[in-house]
Amino acid sequence: MERHYTIAIIGGGATGVCLANKIVEALPVGLSTATVSLALIDARGCIGGAAYAPDVASNLMNTTCGAVDRAFGGEFGILDWARDNPAKWQPYVGEGQLDTTTYLPRPVVGSYLSDLVQHATHKAAERGMRLEVITDEVVDITPPDAADGNYVVRTKSGKVEVRYVYLALGHLDRAKTEAYQDHDRYYHQPYPITRLTREIPKESSVGVIGTRLSAIDVVLGLVGQGHTGKIHCVSRGGRLPAVRGDQGRYEFMHLERDELVKKLVHAKAKLRLVDVAAMLGTEIEHAAGRPVDLGAIMSEDLPPVEYYEREIALAKGKARPWQTVLYATNRNIDLLWHHLEEEDKQILASQWLNDWLTYRASIPRENAERILALLRSGQLTVRGGVTRFWFDAATGNFRASFDDGSRLDCQHLVAATGSASRIEDADSPLMRNLLSNGLVVPHRFGGVDCVFETGQVVSRPGVVAGEPRMFALGPLTSGVYFFTTALEIVERQAVQRTRDLAFLLGDEWLELPETDAWVDAKQSEAPATDSTPTMPPDRGPDLLAHAVRGEQAQLIDFEQLRLLNDQIDRDAFEAADATGSN
């Protein structure tokens, strides 16, 4: 296989599908994009990645159907899809209709994403572009040379030449580092849960490393398929995720994005952690309409049964103001993190990250009620303070030791600790090769290093001839950006990458030898008295045609190209534009 494309998107999960669809929907149609072709490459095809692949129905999203619709929406939203395709979701959810408040099983979202790719493929053809899905594993990328400037994306079965590369790899599995991880009764990756339910005897004891979202999926998936043996969830902190109350959109008093841009970006200000905590505290009190005790929210000292009894009672049929505020930070958490002082970033990443994830990544009340029933029955235990795991050949069991000197034995062990936070620790041939050839470098807080404003991947000096055209988005950027898994954040990154791509394609087009002659010809065709740009009929805004038909001040439509990004003073620009047009 040897093919040529304009753009390669590597990763067919939610992040890659979102970007492909945004490019097809929003990239301006015209001369600069007339020959655009996209390759969406994934080893398993576009079935939603590991998070949304076909699996058990108990794997619920921890966000509502409305949030999914807002993230992917556009012309092919999930609510419209559900109305037209009941057979694809009713086996998981049952009869009735989905609405914005429904917590969907993740396999349903995967089915939707697969159909969204098909929609985007047809839409691309209508707009004069080409989108193809390549089911293959990318193992390496060769840096561009000065001769043609193309990257070579190498897969197991061939290679693809492209001008632009977008890394949308999602969550990367951790590499194995311990001897016990090679045992055939150890599961290094909990998904698909159906594999666990098929291979683990129903009466056996199971240890689960982790107590957050993936661990909840393991427990409910096993029990939902008839597991009767004991299940023990263990972690260092022993903290179960919070329970999600009813959600509404919260409008910040002081933390909305435009306000933060003025305070932080234009003033080039730095934040301290205490400043962020104070701002969030003020917003929570505003949302609640009263003073709020942080200790009352955290409830750290409660044992698991009492903790979930309390959480479920607080979440039942009501909003939880602190949750509403925390979820609203999706709109600006990248700015808060970027402008935080370095030493405070260190503190947040090392000491407070687990607390953030516990309360920010909450679970639906219906799943919490199932977990509470299992805790009460004694089939499930949740413990903190774990220090070590190993396989004891004498007993034939896995063992866990705890900081109080106690031990726990189990016949099967499942790791549900999430993805590799550092790319150096990932079990990924592609990432190992990219690190080796210098196309990517690790960020000090995890993920790949990239430019905050654009997502342009930072390479080792001298590796790329000219300006790099490799970009990253989603969980792979978790060091440059603090929280990258929420669909709203992925969608915002995809929109920004698409708008930047429009500018990059236009800039390349303007450099072509034949462009000057084309511009001269088009400008000579324009009536001397008419300086109003005209648009190609029924083809969308061609930014370059717009530019050459207008006055010099109209050469670039900054609003459409997203050049008015967070580091540019929008008010100052608009004032200057108004002055220039008078």
Secondary structure, 3 states (H helix, E strand, C coil): CEEECCEEEECCEHHHHHHHHHHHHHCCCCHHHCCCEEEEEECCCCCEHHHHCCCCCCCECCCCHHHHHHHHCCCCCHHHHHHHCHHHCHHHHCCCCCCCCCCCEHHHHHHHHHHHHHHHHHHHHHCCCEEEEEECCEEEEECCCCCCCCEEEEECCEEEEECEEEECCCCCCECCCCHHHHCCCEECCCCCHHHHHHHCCCCCCEEEECCCHHHHHHHHHHHHCCCCCCEEEECCCCCCCCECCECCCCCCCCCCHHHHHHHHHHCCCCECHHHHHHHHHHHHHHHHCCCCCHHHHHCCCCCHHHHHHHHHHHHCCCECHHHHHHHHHHHCHHHHHHCECHHHHHHHHHHHHHHHHHHHCCECHHHHHHHHHHHHHCCEEEECCEEEEEEECCCCEEEEEECCCCEEEECEEEECCCCCCCHHHECCHHHHHHHHHCCCCECCCCCECECCCCCEECCCCCCCCCCCCEEECHHHHCCCCCCCCCHHHHHHHHHHHHHHHHHHHHHHHHCCCCHHHHHHHHHHHCCCCCCCCCCCCCCCCCHHHHHHCCCHHHCCCHHHHCCCCCCCCHHHHHHHHHHHHC
